[in-house]
Amino acid sequence: MIEPHPSGGYILEELAIGMAAEKRLTVTEDRIEQFAEASDDFNPVHMDEAFASKTAYRGRIAHGLLSASFGSAVVGTILPGAGAIYLSQTLAFHRPVRVGDIVVTRMTITAIDELSARVVLRGEAFVGDELVMDGDATVRVPRRRRKI
Amino acid sequence: MIEPHPSGGYILEELAIGMAAEKRLTVTEDRIEQFAEASDDFNPVHMDEAFASKTAYRGRIAHGLLSASFGSAVVGTILPGAGAIYLSQTLAFHRPVRVGDIVVTRMTITAIDELSARVVLRGEAFVGDELVMDGDATVRVPRRRRKI
């Protein structure tokens, strides 16, 4: 697994297909509360156990984009890190994530377009052995500055 | 524009293509700080004006998934509202969103599959007249309960 670059971010010339980085984060009550405040998404399925227990989820679940944000954190702070410009993202939610779950989010470089400086990272999030979410992030990465 | 359903959420039989709902939210320092705490994404391009002023963005920008979460808030709290199950999401980021920007996020139903109870909502986020982000959300919606 890749560690953050000492400068804060990797440049295009330092990246290769197969490079991967991950983050392990626990979904706490605090994270759900902070995400709700940030997004203004107080959907009771996330906030209200009594309500959520009567839904198809049978209990409170984390906001889908909260789990997704862990992948964005990997992209923005480890691989490629600061300097990468987020262009697009796909997300598929396979299983609910609950308070107390430990989410391991791994981002792996699957494509590099040298011409456009675009890099695709495949994201996968696991709780234990189960894939809870996956998707692709496309970012533009800075190039090495030319010497004058 | 659709208002939240008195029960908290719309069921499949109440939905039609073209129904739309929107939310208007200001990107404040507080929201960015809360999103960073929730996601553990302290990328300096979001948090550090001195760093961000030297990047391609020429100043701090909001996390892309923070703006995206405003669309998720519309889906989860207005249309279809509580009870909808998030299956997938696509996102394309067209322009940076900055502290103080007022983001208007509109979600419009573009497809309904009666058989699978799946609904596609087209999401568009604007700052002033400019489209800053768009993408599609796919959700599964509860059906009317059959009378026994």
Interface residues (C-beta under 8 A of the other chain):
Chain A: G8 K23 L25 D30 R31 I32 Q34 F35 E37 A38 S39 D40 D41 F42 N43 P44 V45 H46 F51 T55 A56 Y57 H63 G64 L65 L66 A68 S69 F70 S72 A73 G76 T77 G81 A82 G83 I85 Y86 L87 S88 Q89 T90 L91 A92 F93 P142
Chain B: G8 K23 L25 D30 R31 I32 Q34 F35 E37 A38 S39 D40 D41 F42 N43 P44 V45 H46 F51 T55 A56 Y57 H63 G64 L65 L66 A68 S69 F70 S72 A73 G76 T77 G81 A82 G83 I85 Y86 L87 S88 Q89 T90 L91 A92 F93 P142
